Amino acid sequence: MAKHTSADAISLYREALLAEKKSPRLALNFYRKADRKNTRICLDVFLVAMVTPLIGALIIDQVFSFVRPFWEGIVFALISIFPAIILAFFRGFGPEKKSASQTFWTSILGAVLYVYIDFMTAGLILISTIVGMILLLLPVSLVISLFTGMPFLQVATLLPQFITYPVFYIMLYLSLVKWFTNVPLSPLYGIRRIIIDGIAGLLTAWADLMGLAARFFLVWLAIASPQFNHYEFLVNSVVAGFLLGASLYRIKIDKVLSVLITLGNLRVHYLLDRNWSIYHILTTLIKDTKDDKVGIKYLVWALAHQKVLYAWQISPPHDKELGCFGSLIKSALNSGITMLPYFKESPDDILNEARNSGSYSQELSEVWDQTVKCTHEVMKEVMGERIKRERQLGRVVKQL
């Protein structure tokens, strides 16, 4: 069944490749259908994610009905979070398995790392939100202190909610944009673009956000369980379990094809002038293909070259901005991406490496040349647009 579904996905992928230039919207539709065909729905993962928080809540309600020690939250978190994530990794969620003998233990390790990364991400969001609030509210407190004569630190603790709440939500939004979208948070980028591109980027990263929210909803329930009555605890557990299941139950059948479909979506987004999602998709592709040995990463890096799409979209060419290469370095440092040495080569050289590399299945080999061709066409179009914009700005066109 899996092979049949994968063959259907490849057929739809081929149709999308052929439609890209003539009808980008039709190509996007084909890519969506190919992605669905390349996705296995694991209802057991969804059911486990739904049921285990409820089981955990019932156990906590019965066993800890009189004494509610710290271990209550630990037990609830272990029961409600890990079984579904371990099962999801066992079914194929996350990185591709190396061998069948490693499946069980790598699933457990993957689940532990998954939750650990959640805590790291949440910590970064919390820290950046708090730091941002301090930077915004301290000047306000200082101004109020100067006008009222109240001690500065006392003013900081007495600011009204109509000031602190908006600042909190603004900084939380900016933190989410920072850690989930790679939209540059620079005034030079433009406040309007930060808002529009940031919202669009968060919508693109919706699955990651939903999973993170579900897991921390469960952690919060574990910590705050003494504050709920019996029914509130059960209802909240079911809601959190539903969100957790919705973030885990879709498993990619062929992970190489999944990356190629994402790359196709990126090209179509450019052709449709949907620049708001380009850097999120491309950054995701860079991370997903950094260990690839058979050619896809070269396609990604050709588009991510400092002379092509990635840095160009992040930092349009204005004199006062960082410049393409500066923005690329900044984004690379922010995202933990180490691909700068490869930019000693030209984008065409990198694309040639992609063209000449690859050892895929017969089905993927049949669409490889067309995939490289479509990537090359978009790369040339981007570089042509860049030359045009340089000339409009009255600059000397550099060799691209």
N, C-alpha and C positions, 0 to 999 in steps of 0.2 A: 504493500500500500504506500509505503514511504517513497519507494522508487517511482511509482506512478505519479504521486503528487509532485515530486521533484522534477520529473520530466515535463509535467504541465507548467511548472513554474519557469523552467528554462525556455519553453516554447513562448510563453508570454513575455519573458525577458527579451527574446529575439525580436518579437513584434515591437516592443518598446524601442529597441535600438533603431529599427528601421523607421520608426515614426518620429524620432526626436527632432530632426530639423524641419520636417514638413508640418508636423502638428504636435508641438510640445505638450499641449494639454492632453491629447490622446495618449502620448507616450507616458505621461504621469499616471494616467488611468491604468495603462498596462502594467506599469511598475507596481502600483498598489495591488492589482490582482495577482501579480507574480509573488509579491511579498506574502499575500494571504495563502497562496498555494504552497509557499515555502515555510509555512508556519503550522506546527502541530499543536492542537488544542489539548492540553492535559487536564481533563476534568478532575482526575484524582488529586492533582496539586491544588486546584481551586477548592475542592471539598475539604482537603486536609487543612488548608489555610482558614477556611470558614469554621471548621469544627473544633480545632485545637484551642483557640482562644475561649470558646464556650466551655470546653472541658476544663481548661485551666481555671476559668471563673467559678465553675461548680465545685472543683476541688478546693479552691481557696475559700469559697463560701462555707464549705462543710468543715474542712480541717482547721481553718483559722477563724472559726466563728467567734471565739472568745478572746484569744490572744492573737495579736497581729504584729508579729516581729518583722525584722528586716527580710528574713528569708521568704516571707510571703511574696514579695515582689520578685525575688530571684526565681522562685518556683514558677510563678505565673509567666514571667518572661521566657524562661526555658521551654515551657510547654507550648506557649502560644506562638512563638516566633520560629524556633529552629526546625521543628519537624517539616513544615511546608518548604522552607528554603533548602533543606538537605534533600528532600524529595525532588524539588525542582532541578537542582544541580544533578541529581542522579538521572533525571529524565533528559538532560542535555542543556539546561539553562547555563549561561555563562560561557567560559572558554571551552574550546573543543577538547574532548577527552583524549589523552595520549594512548591509553590501552584499557581494555575491559577489566584487567586485574586491579587497576587503580581507581576504578569508578567509585566504589563505596567510600574509600578514604579521601579521595580528592573531592567528593561531594561534601563530606563533613568539613574538610579544610576550606573549600570554597564558601560554604555557608558561614563559617567563623570569620573569614576575611571580609565577606560581604557585609556582615553586621559591624565588624571593626571599622570598615571604611565609612559606614553610616555614621558611627560615632565621631569619626574624624571630620566628616563633612558637616555634621550638625555643630560640632565644636567651632569650626571655622565660621559658619554662619552666625553663631551666637557671638563670637568674639568680634567679628566685623560689625555686627549690628550694635553691640554695646559701645565699641570704640567710636562708631559713627554718631551715635546719640550723644556721647560725651563731647565730641568735637562741635556738634551743633548746639547743644544746650548750654555749654559753659559760657559762650558769649552772651546768650540771652540772660543767664543768671547774673553775669557781670553787669549788664546794662540795668537790670532791675535793682541790683544791689546799689548801684551808683545813684539811682533816682529815689530809692526808698530809705537808704541808709542801713538796711538789714545786712547782717553778716553774709558774705558771699556763699559760704558752704550751706548756711541755713536756707538761703534762697533756692539753692540747687535741689534741696529735698522737699520744697514746698511748691514747686511749679505745678500749675493746674493741669488737669488731664487733657483739656482741649489743646494744650501745647505738647505735652509729652506723648500722647497717643499718636497724633499724626507723624511726629518725628520718628517714633518707633516703627510705624508701618512703612514710612518712606525708606528708612535704613534697612528694614527687613527685605523690602523689594529690591533695593540696590545690592544687598548681600546675595540674594537668590540669583539675580542677574550676573553678579560677579562669578559665583561658583558653578553656575549651571549653563551659561550661555556664551561666555567669552566676548560679550559686547563690551567694548572699551569704555570704562567709566571715566571719561575725560571731558571736561567742559568744552574742549576744542572739538570733540566729536559732535556736540550739539545735544541740548537737553531733550528736544523733541525726538531725535533719533534714538536717544537712550531709552526713552519711554516706549516708543513704537517698536523698535528692534528688540528691546528687552522683553516686552510682553510676547512678541512673536517667538522669541527664542525660548521662553519658558513654556509656551504651548508646544513647541517642538520637543522639549525635554519633559513633556507631561508624564510619561511613563516612569521616568526616574523620580520625579517629584512625588508621584502618587505612592510609589513603593517606599520612599523615605518617610513620607507622612504616615503611612500605615504602620511601619515598624516603630516609629516614635510615638504614635498614638498608643500602641500596645505597651511600650515602656512607660509612658505617662500613666496609663491605667494601672500598671503594676505598682507604681510609686504611690498613686493617689487612691488606690482601692479602698482604704479605710473611710474615705469621704463619701462613698457611694452606698446606696442601699442595694438590696439584692437585685432588683429588677434593672436599676440603672447600670449596674456592673455588667449584667448579662447583655443588655441591649448595646452598650458601648463596645463590648467584646465582639459581638457579631458584626457591627459596623466596621471595626478595625480589621477583623478577619476578612471581610469582603474586599476591602481595599488591598490587603496583602495578597489575596488570591488573584485579584485583577492585575496585579503587577508581576505575577510569576507564572501564570498558567499558559502563556504563549511561548512556545519553544521553537527556535529556528531549526529546520531540518538540515539544510546545507548552509553552513556558516560562510563559506566562500561566496556562494551565490547571494547570500544576504548582504555581504559587503558590496558586491557588484551592483545590486539593486539600489543600495544607498548611494553609491557613486553615480548611478544613472539619475536618481532623484536630484542629486546636486547639480548635475549638468542641466537638467530641465528647469530647476529653480533659477539658474542663471539665465537661460533662454527666455524665461517668463519674467525676468527682471524682478525676481523675489529675493533681493539682496539681503533682506532681514534675517533669512535663515541660513545663508551660505556659510558663515563662519562657524555656526554651531555644528552643522552637518559635517563640514570639512575637518574641524577639530576632532569630532567624534571618529571620523574615518582615520585620521592620523593615529589616534590612540589605538583603535581596533586593529590596525594593520602594521604596527611598528615591529612586530615579530614575524611578519610574513616573509617567506623565503622564495616565493614563486612569482612575484611580479606585480601584485596588486598595489603594494606600497609605492612602487615607482609611478603608477598612474596617479595616486593620491599626491605624491610629492611633486609631480610635474605641475599639478594645479596649485599646490601649496607653495610653489617657488616664489621667491621675493619679487620676481618680475611678472608674476601671473596673478592668480586669483586671491589667495588668502590674505596676504598683507595689503594688496591693492584695495580690497573691499573694506578691510578694517580701517585703513588710514588713507582716505582720498588725498590727492596731492595738493596740499596747501602749505605755504611756506612756514607757517607757524606750528605745524604739527610735527610729530616725531619723524615722519617719513616712512616709507614702506618698510625698509630694512629695520628701522628702529622699532616700529610697531610689531614686526615679526619677532624680533628678539624679546620684546616685552611679553607678547602673547606666549611665546615658547617657554619663557621662564615661569609665567603664571600657570601654564598647563603641564609643566614637567616634560615638555617635548624636546628631544635631543636630535634634531634633524638638520641643524645648520651646516655641518660639514659637507653634506651632500649638495649644498647650494654653490659649491665651487664649480659644479657643472652647470651647463645651460639647461633650461627646461626641455629643449629638444633632445639633448643627450640623455636626460633622465627618462624621457618618453621612449627613446630607442632601447633603453635597458628593459623597460616594461614590454616592449614589442618582442624582444628577443628572449625573454625569460618566461617561465611558466611551465608547470607540469601538472595539468589538471586532468580531470576525468574527460572522457571523449566528448560528452555533452558540452562541458564548459569550454573545451578547446575549440569547438565549432563556432562559438560566439566571441572568442578572445580577440581576433583580429578586428572585428566590427566594434568591440568595446574600446580598443585602443584608438581606432579611427575616430569614433565619436568624441573621445577625450581630447584628441589632437585638434579636432575642429573647434571645440569650445575654447581650448587653450589659445589657438590662433585668434579667435574672435575677441577674447579678453585682451590679448596683447595689442590687437588693432585698435580697440576702444581706448586703451591706455595711450597709444601714440596720438590718437585724435585729441584726447583731452589735454595732453602735453602741448600740442600745437595751439589749441584754443587758449591756453594759458600763456602763450607766447614764449614757451621754453624751447631750448635746443633739444630735439628728440635724441635721446641716448640710444645706443645700440641695444635692442632688446633680444 
